Every structure is written in structure tokens, then in C-alpha cells.
Amino acid sequence: MNQAPQNDALFNITGHFVQELKAVLHSESIVEGSDYENSAFDEQRRAEGFHLLRFHETGTAAQATEIWEKHTIARSHR
């Protein structure tokens, strides 16, 4: 994770993991549109390997970050 405003979460992922991220969040009842918005494409962020989601609530951003970190750790042990 990188520095971002509290309701934003920068995920250190490339484009092909964005759908996986959204599916993992959805499985935990964090839904695009009602809980967060996908950010507009940003060439610099993409070049750095980050994807930005803008959450409606600070707590949800923190929860999503934790969920994704646990998911990637579990995936690496498969």
C-alpha cells in the first residue's frame, strides 16, 4: 500500500488482478457502487503498479485493505 487519502486505497496490483480484487471484496459484501468506486485510469499509477479504489467510508477502505492482504497471503501459500 502507498500513501492515499483515508477513503482511498491504493492496491499494489497490475490490471489483471483488478477483477480478482473486486470479486474478493464482493465475497465479503463490499460492493462496487454502494461501498466504493473504481478510480479513473491514471497512467502514472499504472506504471507504478497501483490501482486506486475510492471508498465511501474510511472504515471500509481499511477493511478492504486487510481483506486483500489476507487473500494474497493465502493465495501465496496454495
Phi and psi restraints in degrees (range 20) as a CNS / XPLOR table:
assign (resid 1 and name C) (resid 2 and name N)
       (resid 2 and name CA) (resid 2 and name C) 1.0 -120.6 20.0 2
assign (resid 2 and name N) (resid 2 and name CA)
       (resid 2 and name C) (resid 3 and name N) 1.0 173.7 20.0 2
assign (resid 2 and name C) (resid 3 and name N)
       (resid 3 and name CA) (resid 3 and name C) 1.0 -68.3 20.0 2
assign (resid 3 and name N) (resid 3 and name CA)
       (resid 3 and name C) (resid 4 and name N) 1.0 133.5 20.0 2
assign (resid 3 and name C) (resid 4 and name N)
       (resid 4 and name CA) (resid 4 and name C) 1.0 -156.8 20.0 2
assign (resid 4 and name N) (resid 4 and name CA)
       (resid 4 and name C) (resid 5 and name N) 1.0 157.1 20.0 2
assign (resid 4 and name C) (resid 5 and name N)
       (resid 5 and name CA) (resid 5 and name C) 1.0 -54.6 20.0 2
assign (resid 5 and name N) (resid 5 and name CA)
       (resid 5 and name C) (resid 6 and name N) 1.0 156.9 20.0 2
assign (resid 5 and name C) (resid 6 and name N)
       (resid 6 and name CA) (resid 6 and name C) 1.0 -55.7 20.0 2
assign (resid 6 and name N) (resid 6 and name CA)
       (resid 6 and name C) (resid 7 and name N) 1.0 -35.4 20.0 2
assign (resid 6 and name C) (resid 7 and name N)
       (resid 7 and name CA) (resid 7 and name C) 1.0 -87.7 20.0 2
assign (resid 7 and name N) (resid 7 and name CA)
       (resid 7 and name C) (resid 8 and name N) 1.0 -1.5 20.0 2
assign (resid 7 and name C) (resid 8 and name N)
       (resid 8 and name CA) (resid 8 and name C) 1.0 -102.9 20.0 2
assign (resid 8 and name N) (resid 8 and name CA)
       (resid 8 and name C) (resid 9 and name N) 1.0 148.8 20.0 2
assign (resid 8 and name C) (resid 9 and name N)
       (resid 9 and name CA) (resid 9 and name C) 1.0 -133.3 20.0 2
assign (resid 9 and name N) (resid 9 and name CA)
       (resid 9 and name C) (resid 10 and name N) 1.0 122.7 20.0 2
assign (resid 9 and name C) (resid 10 and name N)
       (resid 10 and name CA) (resid 10 and name C) 1.0 -95.4 20.0 2
assign (resid 10 and name N) (resid 10 and name CA)
       (resid 10 and name C) (resid 11 and name N) 1.0 120.6 20.0 2
assign (resid 10 and name C) (resid 11 and name N)
       (resid 11 and name CA) (resid 11 and name C) 1.0 -103.8 20.0 2
assign (resid 11 and name N) (resid 11 and name CA)
       (resid 11 and name C) (resid 12 and name N) 1.0 130.4 20.0 2
assign (resid 11 and name C) (resid 12 and name N)
       (resid 12 and name CA) (resid 12 and name C) 1.0 -81.6 20.0 2
assign (resid 12 and name N) (resid 12 and name CA)
       (resid 12 and name C) (resid 13 and name N) 1.0 76.7 20.0 2
assign (resid 12 and name C) (resid 13 and name N)
       (resid 13 and name CA) (resid 13 and name C) 1.0 -140.2 20.0 2
assign (resid 13 and name N) (resid 13 and name CA)
       (resid 13 and name C) (resid 14 and name N) 1.0 156.4 20.0 2
assign (resid 13 and name C) (resid 14 and name N)
       (resid 14 and name CA) (resid 14 and name C) 1.0 -93.5 20.0 2
assign (resid 14 and name N) (resid 14 and name CA)
       (resid 14 and name C) (resid 15 and name N) 1.0 169.0 20.0 2
assign (resid 14 and name C) (resid 15 and name N)
       (resid 15 and name CA) (resid 15 and name C) 1.0 -52.0 20.0 2
assign (resid 15 and name N) (resid 15 and name CA)
       (resid 15 and name C) (resid 16 and name N) 1.0 -37.5 20.0 2
assign (resid 15 and name C) (resid 16 and name N)
       (resid 16 and name CA) (resid 16 and name C) 1.0 -72.3 20.0 2
assign (resid 16 and name N) (resid 16 and name CA)
       (resid 16 and name C) (resid 17 and name N) 1.0 -9.8 20.0 2
assign (resid 16 and name C) (resid 17 and name N)
       (resid 17 and name CA) (resid 17 and name C) 1.0 -95.0 20.0 2
assign (resid 17 and name N) (resid 17 and name CA)
       (resid 17 and name C) (resid 18 and name N) 1.0 -6.0 20.0 2
assign (resid 17 and name C) (resid 18 and name N)
       (resid 18 and name CA) (resid 18 and name C) 1.0 -62.2 20.0 2
assign (resid 18 and name N) (resid 18 and name CA)
       (resid 18 and name C) (resid 19 and name N) 1.0 -44.5 20.0 2
assign (resid 18 and name C) (resid 19 and name N)
       (resid 19 and name CA) (resid 19 and name C) 1.0 -65.4 20.0 2
assign (resid 19 and name N) (resid 19 and name CA)
       (resid 19 and name C) (resid 20 and name N) 1.0 -37.6 20.0 2
assign (resid 19 and name C) (resid 20 and name N)
       (resid 20 and name CA) (resid 20 and name C) 1.0 -63.7 20.0 2
assign (resid 20 and name N) (resid 20 and name CA)
       (resid 20 and name C) (resid 21 and name N) 1.0 -43.7 20.0 2
assign (resid 20 and name C) (resid 21 and name N)
       (resid 21 and name CA) (resid 21 and name C) 1.0 -57.8 20.0 2
assign (resid 21 and name N) (resid 21 and name CA)
       (resid 21 and name C) (resid 22 and name N) 1.0 -48.5 20.0 2
assign (resid 21 and name C) (resid 22 and name N)
       (resid 22 and name CA) (resid 22 and name C) 1.0 -62.4 20.0 2
assign (resid 22 and name N) (resid 22 and name CA)
       (resid 22 and name C) (resid 23 and name N) 1.0 -39.4 20.0 2
assign (resid 22 and name C) (resid 23 and name N)
       (resid 23 and name CA) (resid 23 and name C) 1.0 -66.0 20.0 2
assign (resid 23 and name N) (resid 23 and name CA)
       (resid 23 and name C) (resid 24 and name N) 1.0 -41.6 20.0 2
assign (resid 23 and name C) (resid 24 and name N)
       (resid 24 and name CA) (resid 24 and name C) 1.0 -63.9 20.0 2
assign (resid 24 and name N) (resid 24 and name CA)
       (resid 24 and name C) (resid 25 and name N) 1.0 -45.6 20.0 2
assign (resid 24 and name C) (resid 25 and name N)
       (resid 25 and name CA) (resid 25 and name C) 1.0 -62.9 20.0 2
assign (resid 25 and name N) (resid 25 and name CA)
       (resid 25 and name C) (resid 26 and name N) 1.0 -42.0 20.0 2
assign (resid 25 and name C) (resid 26 and name N)
       (resid 26 and name CA) (resid 26 and name C) 1.0 -62.0 20.0 2
assign (resid 26 and name N) (resid 26 and name CA)
       (resid 26 and name C) (resid 27 and name N) 1.0 -38.6 20.0 2
assign (resid 26 and name C) (resid 27 and name N)
       (resid 27 and name CA) (resid 27 and name C) 1.0 -64.5 20.0 2
assign (resid 27 and name N) (resid 27 and name CA)
       (resid 27 and name C) (resid 28 and name N) 1.0 -19.6 20.0 2
assign (resid 27 and name C) (resid 28 and name N)
       (resid 28 and name CA) (resid 28 and name C) 1.0 -103.6 20.0 2
assign (resid 28 and name N) (resid 28 and name CA)
       (resid 28 and name C) (resid 29 and name N) 1.0 17.9 20.0 2
assign (resid 28 and name C) (resid 29 and name N)
       (resid 29 and name CA) (resid 29 and name C) 1.0 64.8 20.0 2
assign (resid 29 and name N) (resid 29 and name CA)
       (resid 29 and name C) (resid 30 and name N) 1.0 30.2 20.0 2
assign (resid 29 and name C) (resid 30 and name N)
       (resid 30 and name CA) (resid 30 and name C) 1.0 -108.7 20.0 2
assign (resid 30 and name N) (resid 30 and name CA)
       (resid 30 and name C) (resid 31 and name N) 1.0 107.7 20.0 2
assign (resid 30 and name C) (resid 31 and name N)
       (resid 31 and name CA) (resid 31 and name C) 1.0 -112.6 20.0 2
assign (resid 31 and name N) (resid 31 and name CA)
       (resid 31 and name C) (resid 32 and name N) 1.0 134.0 20.0 2
assign (resid 31 and name C) (resid 32 and name N)
       (resid 32 and name CA) (resid 32 and name C) 1.0 -61.5 20.0 2
assign (resid 32 and name N) (resid 32 and name CA)
       (resid 32 and name C) (resid 33 and name N) 1.0 135.3 20.0 2
assign (resid 32 and name C) (resid 33 and name N)
       (resid 33 and name CA) (resid 33 and name C) 1.0 100.3 20.0 2
assign (resid 33 and name N) (resid 33 and name CA)
       (resid 33 and name C) (resid 34 and name N) 1.0 -50.3 20.0 2
assign (resid 33 and name C) (resid 34 and name N)
       (resid 34 and name CA) (resid 34 and name C) 1.0 -92.5 20.0 2
assign (resid 34 and name N) (resid 34 and name CA)
       (resid 34 and name C) (resid 35 and name N) 1.0 -30.8 20.0 2
assign (resid 34 and name C) (resid 35 and name N)
       (resid 35 and name CA) (resid 35 and name C) 1.0 -110.8 20.0 2
assign (resid 35 and name N) (resid 35 and name CA)
       (resid 35 and name C) (resid 36 and name N) 1.0 -27.0 20.0 2
assign (resid 35 and name C) (resid 36 and name N)
       (resid 36 and name CA) (resid 36 and name C) 1.0 -156.0 20.0 2
assign (resid 36 and name N) (resid 36 and name CA)
       (resid 36 and name C) (resid 37 and name N) 1.0 164.3 20.0 2
assign (resid 36 and name C) (resid 37 and name N)
       (resid 37 and name CA) (resid 37 and name C) 1.0 -122.2 20.0 2
assign (resid 37 and name N) (resid 37 and name CA)
       (resid 37 and name C) (resid 38 and name N) 1.0 142.6 20.0 2
assign (resid 37 and name C) (resid 38 and name N)
       (resid 38 and name CA) (resid 38 and name C) 1.0 -74.8 20.0 2
assign (resid 38 and name N) (resid 38 and name CA)
       (resid 38 and name C) (resid 39 and name N) 1.0 135.6 20.0 2
assign (resid 38 and name C) (resid 39 and name N)
       (resid 39 and name CA) (resid 39 and name C) 1.0 -77.5 20.0 2
assign (resid 39 and name N) (resid 39 and name CA)
       (resid 39 and name C) (resid 40 and name N) 1.0 160.8 20.0 2
assign (resid 39 and name C) (resid 40 and name N)
       (resid 40 and name CA) (resid 40 and name C) 1.0 -67.3 20.0 2
assign (resid 40 and name N) (resid 40 and name CA)
       (resid 40 and name C) (resid 41 and name N) 1.0 151.6 20.0 2
assign (resid 40 and name C) (resid 41 and name N)
       (resid 41 and name CA) (resid 41 and name C) 1.0 -59.2 20.0 2
assign (resid 41 and name N) (resid 41 and name CA)
       (resid 41 and name C) (resid 42 and name N) 1.0 135.9 20.0 2
assign (resid 41 and name C) (resid 42 and name N)
       (resid 42 and name CA) (resid 42 and name C) 1.0 -135.0 20.0 2
assign (resid 42 and name N) (resid 42 and name CA)
       (resid 42 and name C) (resid 43 and name N) 1.0 113.2 20.0 2
assign (resid 42 and name C) (resid 43 and name N)
       (resid 43 and name CA) (resid 43 and name C) 1.0 -59.3 20.0 2
assign (resid 43 and name N) (resid 43 and name CA)
       (resid 43 and name C) (resid 44 and name N) 1.0 -42.2 20.0 2
assign (resid 43 and name C) (resid 44 and name N)
       (resid 44 and name CA) (resid 44 and name C) 1.0 -65.0 20.0 2
assign (resid 44 and name N) (resid 44 and name CA)
       (resid 44 and name C) (resid 45 and name N) 1.0 -45.9 20.0 2
assign (resid 44 and name C) (resid 45 and name N)
       (resid 45 and name CA) (resid 45 and name C) 1.0 -60.9 20.0 2
assign (resid 45 and name N) (resid 45 and name CA)
       (resid 45 and name C) (resid 46 and name N) 1.0 -42.8 20.0 2
assign (resid 45 and name C) (resid 46 and name N)
       (resid 46 and name CA) (resid 46 and name C) 1.0 -61.7 20.0 2
assign (resid 46 and name N) (resid 46 and name CA)
       (resid 46 and name C) (resid 47 and name N) 1.0 -43.0 20.0 2
assign (resid 46 and name C) (resid 47 and name N)
       (resid 47 and name CA) (resid 47 and name C) 1.0 -62.4 20.0 2
assign (resid 47 and name N) (resid 47 and name CA)
       (resid 47 and name C) (resid 48 and name N) 1.0 -31.2 20.0 2
assign (resid 47 and name C) (resid 48 and name N)
       (resid 48 and name CA) (resid 48 and name C) 1.0 -83.6 20.0 2
assign (resid 48 and name N) (resid 48 and name CA)
       (resid 48 and name C) (resid 49 and name N) 1.0 -7.7 20.0 2
assign (resid 48 and name C) (resid 49 and name N)
       (resid 49 and name CA) (resid 49 and name C) 1.0 84.4 20.0 2
assign (resid 49 and name N) (resid 49 and name CA)
       (resid 49 and name C) (resid 50 and name N) 1.0 28.3 20.0 2
assign (resid 49 and name C) (resid 50 and name N)
       (resid 50 and name CA) (resid 50 and name C) 1.0 -116.7 20.0 2
assign (resid 50 and name N) (resid 50 and name CA)
       (resid 50 and name C) (resid 51 and name N) 1.0 150.5 20.0 2
assign (resid 50 and name C) (resid 51 and name N)
       (resid 51 and name CA) (resid 51 and name C) 1.0 -128.8 20.0 2
assign (resid 51 and name N) (resid 51 and name CA)
       (resid 51 and name C) (resid 52 and name N) 1.0 131.0 20.0 2
assign (resid 51 and name C) (resid 52 and name N)
       (resid 52 and name CA) (resid 52 and name C) 1.0 -103.3 20.0 2
assign (resid 52 and name N) (resid 52 and name CA)
       (resid 52 and name C) (resid 53 and name N) 1.0 131.0 20.0 2
assign (resid 52 and name C) (resid 53 and name N)
       (resid 53 and name CA) (resid 53 and name C) 1.0 -117.9 20.0 2
assign (resid 53 and name N) (resid 53 and name CA)
       (resid 53 and name C) (resid 54 and name N) 1.0 137.6 20.0 2
assign (resid 53 and name C) (resid 54 and name N)
       (resid 54 and name CA) (resid 54 and name C) 1.0 -105.3 20.0 2
assign (resid 54 and name N) (resid 54 and name CA)
       (resid 54 and name C) (resid 55 and name N) 1.0 111.3 20.0 2
assign (resid 54 and name C) (resid 55 and name N)
       (resid 55 and name CA) (resid 55 and name C) 1.0 -90.5 20.0 2
assign (resid 55 and name N) (resid 55 and name CA)
       (resid 55 and name C) (resid 56 and name N) 1.0 149.0 20.0 2
assign (resid 55 and name C) (resid 56 and name N)
       (resid 56 and name CA) (resid 56 and name C) 1.0 -76.1 20.0 2
assign (resid 56 and name N) (resid 56 and name CA)
       (resid 56 and name C) (resid 57 and name N) 1.0 -24.3 20.0 2
assign (resid 56 and name C) (resid 57 and name N)
       (resid 57 and name CA) (resid 57 and name C) 1.0 -133.0 20.0 2
assign (resid 57 and name N) (resid 57 and name CA)
       (resid 57 and name C) (resid 58 and name N) 1.0 141.9 20.0 2
assign (resid 57 and name C) (resid 58 and name N)
       (resid 58 and name CA) (resid 58 and name C) 1.0 -58.8 20.0 2
assign (resid 58 and name N) (resid 58 and name CA)
       (resid 58 and name C) (resid 59 and name N) 1.0 -43.4 20.0 2
assign (resid 58 and name C) (resid 59 and name N)
       (resid 59 and name CA) (resid 59 and name C) 1.0 -61.1 20.0 2
assign (resid 59 and name N) (resid 59 and name CA)
       (resid 59 and name C) (resid 60 and name N) 1.0 -36.1 20.0 2
assign (resid 59 and name C) (resid 60 and name N)
       (resid 60 and name CA) (resid 60 and name C) 1.0 -69.0 20.0 2
assign (resid 60 and name N) (resid 60 and name CA)
       (resid 60 and name C) (resid 61 and name N) 1.0 -36.5 20.0 2
assign (resid 60 and name C) (resid 61 and name N)
       (resid 61 and name CA) (resid 61 and name C) 1.0 -61.9 20.0 2
assign (resid 61 and name N) (resid 61 and name CA)
       (resid 61 and name C) (resid 62 and name N) 1.0 -44.8 20.0 2
assign (resid 61 and name C) (resid 62 and name N)
       (resid 62 and name CA) (resid 62 and name C) 1.0 -65.3 20.0 2
assign (resid 62 and name N) (resid 62 and name CA)
       (resid 62 and name C) (resid 63 and name N) 1.0 -41.8 20.0 2
assign (resid 62 and name C) (resid 63 and name N)
       (resid 63 and name CA) (resid 63 and name C) 1.0 -63.5 20.0 2
assign (resid 63 and name N) (resid 63 and name CA)
       (resid 63 and name C) (resid 64 and name N) 1.0 -43.7 20.0 2
assign (resid 63 and name C) (resid 64 and name N)
       (resid 64 and name CA) (resid 64 and name C) 1.0 -62.6 20.0 2
assign (resid 64 and name N) (resid 64 and name CA)
       (resid 64 and name C) (resid 65 and name N) 1.0 -40.4 20.0 2
assign (resid 64 and name C) (resid 65 and name N)
       (resid 65 and name CA) (resid 65 and name C) 1.0 -61.7 20.0 2
assign (resid 65 and name N) (resid 65 and name CA)
       (resid 65 and name C) (resid 66 and name N) 1.0 -45.0 20.0 2
assign (resid 65 and name C) (resid 66 and name N)
       (resid 66 and name CA) (resid 66 and name C) 1.0 -64.5 20.0 2
assign (resid 66 and name N) (resid 66 and name CA)
       (resid 66 and name C) (resid 67 and name N) 1.0 -43.3 20.0 2
assign (resid 66 and name C) (resid 67 and name N)
       (resid 67 and name CA) (resid 67 and name C) 1.0 -60.3 20.0 2
assign (resid 67 and name N) (resid 67 and name CA)
       (resid 67 and name C) (resid 68 and name N) 1.0 -46.0 20.0 2
assign (resid 67 and name C) (resid 68 and name N)
       (resid 68 and name CA) (resid 68 and name C) 1.0 -65.6 20.0 2
assign (resid 68 and name N) (resid 68 and name CA)
       (resid 68 and name C) (resid 69 and name N) 1.0 -41.9 20.0 2
assign (resid 68 and name C) (resid 69 and name N)
       (resid 69 and name CA) (resid 69 and name C) 1.0 -61.1 20.0 2
assign (resid 69 and name N) (resid 69 and name CA)
       (resid 69 and name C) (resid 70 and name N) 1.0 -43.9 20.0 2
assign (resid 69 and name C) (resid 70 and name N)
       (resid 70 and name CA) (resid 70 and name C) 1.0 -63.6 20.0 2
assign (resid 70 and name N) (resid 70 and name CA)
       (resid 70 and name C) (resid 71 and name N) 1.0 -39.9 20.0 2
assign (resid 70 and name C) (resid 71 and name N)
       (resid 71 and name CA) (resid 71 and name C) 1.0 -63.0 20.0 2
assign (resid 71 and name N) (resid 71 and name CA)
       (resid 71 and name C) (resid 72 and name N) 1.0 -45.6 20.0 2
assign (resid 71 and name C) (resid 72 and name N)
       (resid 72 and name CA) (resid 72 and name C) 1.0 -68.3 20.0 2
assign (resid 72 and name N) (resid 72 and name CA)
       (resid 72 and name C) (resid 73 and name N) 1.0 -33.5 20.0 2
assign (resid 72 and name C) (resid 73 and name N)
       (resid 73 and name CA) (resid 73 and name C) 1.0 -66.4 20.0 2
assign (resid 73 and name N) (resid 73 and name CA)
       (resid 73 and name C) (resid 74 and name N) 1.0 -46.0 20.0 2
assign (resid 73 and name C) (resid 74 and name N)
       (resid 74 and name CA) (resid 74 and name C) 1.0 -62.3 20.0 2
assign (resid 74 and name N) (resid 74 and name CA)
       (resid 74 and name C) (resid 75 and name N) 1.0 -40.0 20.0 2
assign (resid 74 and name C) (resid 75 and name N)
       (resid 75 and name CA) (resid 75 and name C) 1.0 -64.6 20.0 2
assign (resid 75 and name N) (resid 75 and name CA)
       (resid 75 and name C) (resid 76 and name N) 1.0 -36.8 20.0 2
assign (resid 75 and name C) (resid 76 and name N)
       (resid 76 and name CA) (resid 76 and name C) 1.0 -71.3 20.0 2
assign (resid 76 and name N) (resid 76 and name CA)
       (resid 76 and name C) (resid 77 and name N) 1.0 -17.4 20.0 2
assign (resid 76 and name C) (resid 77 and name N)
       (resid 77 and name CA) (resid 77 and name C) 1.0 -96.4 20.0 2
assign (resid 77 and name N) (resid 77 and name CA)
       (resid 77 and name C) (resid 78 and name N) 1.0 4.1 20.0 2
